[in-house]
Structures are given as C-alpha cells and as structure tokens.
C-alpha cells in the first residue's frame, strides 16, 4: 500500500546546518520517479551499467525515504544478481551479504511478495518459497522459486506441475527454469523446446529486473546441453560457445568435454 | 631445457642467432618461437622485463604436427631500448630457457595498437591499447565479445568481435545516434522545460540550439518509440512521451529530475574508427556507469565491460590520452586479432 501522498521527511545534511538549508523530500514523488525510471531501464547499450546506476539511485532514495519498498526490493534483487555496491558484477553468483540484505528487507516489508521471493531463492528451501507464494499466489516468480526448490530436492514431477501452463504465457525466466528441470528429469526434447521458447521470449518484459544477457546465456547453455543429450555435438558446440561468451561456466565445462570434430548424428 | 629460436617460416630479419638478439624498429613486430616446456612438459611463463619498450604476446600454437613442440610469440617495439625476454617455470623465478635480447631502435610518429584478446577476466575479455612512439604508456580496453551473438533485447543490434585491421581515429565528438535511444541526446546536454512543459536539450554542452526532447515530435520520444516498436511492444508516441515525462519530471514538484543529460551510451567523448577515410560503426568510448563512478571519484578504476563491437575505455585513461595528444583525429589505430594473448 502506498504511503500517504504528502508524507515528507526533513533532512538535515549535517549536524549544525541551520533549518534554512534543510531539504523537504516528498517520498511519494521519489517512489514514482524511480518506478518511471525503472520502466525505462531497457534498451541501454551497457545493460549491466544501467542496472548498476539504478541501484545507486535506489540507495540514494532510501537515504531520504527509508520505507520505500520498491527501492528496497530493487537493492535485494541486484544483490541476488551479483551487483556489488561499487557497480561491478560478480560472474559467479550473488553478491556477498545478499541473503542478509534480503532478510533485512523482508523484516521491513513482511508483506512484500517480491522481496519474499528474492529471499526464498537465496534461501533455496521449499518452505521459504511456499511462504512467498502464500503472500500472493498470482505472483509468477514466487511460483517459479517454488519449482526450483522442489527440483533441487529431486521432486521434478511436482516442480513441473508447479510450472504448469502454456509456454507462450510464461516469462523467459520461468521457461529457463522449466528447461532446466526437464533436462534434469531426462526430457532433453522438452528442455530444448522450453529453452528455445525462452530465447524467443527475450523481447518480452520480465516480471522482475533481469539482465537480458542472463536470459540469453541460460537459454544458449540449455540449448547446448539439450542438444548434447540428444546426440547433436555440432549444434551443442555452437550454443555452448555462445553461452560461454556470455559467461556460463557450465557451458565452458561442457564444451571442454565435447570432442572436437566429432560427427553429428542425424 | 627449452630454447628460443625461429621455426618454420618465421621472418629472420633482425635476428642474430649467435647472440640470441632480435632487433626491431619502433612500431614494428618480430616473431620468435619457444621450443619445449618444463621438466614435466609444463608450459613456461614467457615475458619481457620491460613492456614499455617491447611487449610480448603469444600467437596460437602452430597446427602442423612438425611444430607441435613450438610456441609462437609476437614482439612489438613501443619505444627505443633493450629488454630481455625470458621463460620461467610456472609460478617461479626459475628461468628454463636462455633469454633472448630484444633491441628496439629508431623512432615513430604516435600510433596506437590494441590487443583486444589479451586475457579473460571472468566472462569479460580485456585487452590493452599500447602507445607506439610515446613513453611506453598503455591503457586497459574492452572490445566486443570473442564470439558474436544477438541479444533480442538489444533492439536489433548484434554484439561482435571488433575486427582486426588498420584504422585512424576520427574527430573527438559527443556521439549521437537514434539507434540507441538514450544516445539520441548528446552527453552533457543541458535540459530545461519549455513553456509548454516539454523537455528540451541544448546541444554541444550548452553552446548549441535548444531542441525538443519530449512531446510526440521530441527526439527522445521518437528514438524510444522506435526501440519499443522494434521490441514489438504495443504503444504509441503519446504513451511513450508520458513514460518519458514520468521519468524525467518529478510528478509532484514538476521540476526536472536531472538538468544535464548523462545517459548517452557512448559516455562523454567518442572517437570513430575510420577505415580508408570512411567511418565505421566502431567507436572508442566510455560508458555512463564508468563516467558516473569517475565523476564521484577521480581515482576510481573502471570496471570495463565488453561492448557490441566498440572499444570501452576508462574515463581517467581517456582524459590522460587526450591530454597527451594520443587520442587525436588522424592517429593511427591498429586492432590486432583476439587470438594474440598475454602478456601475463
């Protein structure tokens, strides 16, 4: 729920500064401006940089308006994606302290399904994902988080059932998860189809801020791994090379295992 | 023991086998081979003792079975002087081959040579721009990825390796292109609200004309609309205009959120790579994130990211090379192949 429209906070920039230099900040305006900027965050040449700049903007906003849920969620999500406070991004997972940040955000905003979903993904447990989903069963990323947690425990049928629905109605992030679970379950054809759908869904808006390069990297990685499982090493190599360039460590390992020059079966 | 020598058809010009000395002129290259490895066949670490005089890169290994025990190195002379190129057992200071001497002579006009594929830092491939005929300066730079790809979210742009070849630098400029919607306004342009409530920008860092940015005829509105329609988003100019206003104008106070445009994707300055007098699609430039970090702290070291084919540099290095006159229109700029790696 939105905070009262004209909730304003008085900021004194330093101790001893007289009241004339105090600044009045309208938090509703700050929240709206951030939402508008977030909505236009696509189409930057340096997508990582655009995310990092917005991350700094969110941090700045929270200094004057600490109760803004959207900014708090954005910081948690960026930490989950591996963006450091300095703007750099880790290649191999969440930034240090990401889970603690998500949990702290959850304490401040216990009814926020998106913060709960970030916390659940970082936690990895089925319980945490169920708690997030209970806050808003219609929030697709929470459902996807539950599918991931179920698959991690080996219950791939339940995971796939959680993601039930037409491919065309799902976000690229959900399709990536679906492809991964299908591959885990030994259904390489199904994984290939879902990965292809994810790559083609790359033009759609994701429900959460997600670097489009990550979607492409994961889709290419899964296309490569599925192709390899289907006995198509040349096709697999092509996708795995692309995924490697986009930063996939799994693709790099798989690429090393594919013997060069091996003939592709039909 | 391993040893340096010429193998196959490597050019013998300037090579004195008796003294193991290679002589090259400033700005020229020579090739040398290294036969063998460590006692257990391990790859030796090869480097020169002063990369400001001559820098050593490794070429791909020869494919012919006859040369399977050879490694191939490229020596590039940057300024006059003498260095030793040595081969060490990995992780030690133990030399495992007799060093060669490289004598760099003569002089050269300023030329920049860029090795884009020197090393991989996580998923980023990072290289170095070396100054030939200068004082041995070198700066980090990140070009396009090693292997090209097309990201559907990039509005039709592809990401590709920066092509090797000989270029010259074009004029320094604030790059403007509607191909990237945030670059439809030059970096540093002043912003204001006109009487109708539309956002206008002033070109050329406050010295040019005022141009409409928002509104259905605004430059920014049209560029963003083009991007969105390319992305198959169902929208129209009025809707896009409203979205832009929401982001640029504080909805409560009705004042501009920012009064200077610092979102141009090419950063403050860009230099187009020219080939045979014609502009290419490749530029040497910075990024908005690195500009913001540099603005906040002049001593910050930029985290460089791979581009779509341009060459990303650190704003601090950019300013340094402008000051020294290296980034100037007409400066020769050579891009080497990604396959040349190192120095360590």
Interface residues (C-beta under 8 A of the other chain):
Chain A: X26 X28 X29 X32 X33 X35 X36 X37 X39 X40 X42 X43 X44 X45 X46 X47 X48 X49 X50 X52 X53 X56 X86 X87 X88 X89 X90 X91 X92 X199 X200 X202 X203 X205 X212 X213 X215 X216 X220 X241 X242 X244 X245 X246 X247
Chain B: X122 X123 X145 X146 X147 X149 X151 X152 X153 X154 X155 X157 X180 X181 X182 X183 X224 X227 X231 X232 X233 X243 X244 X246 X247 X250 X251 X252 X253 X257 X263 X265 X266 X287 X288 X289 X290 X292 X293 X303 X305 X307 X308
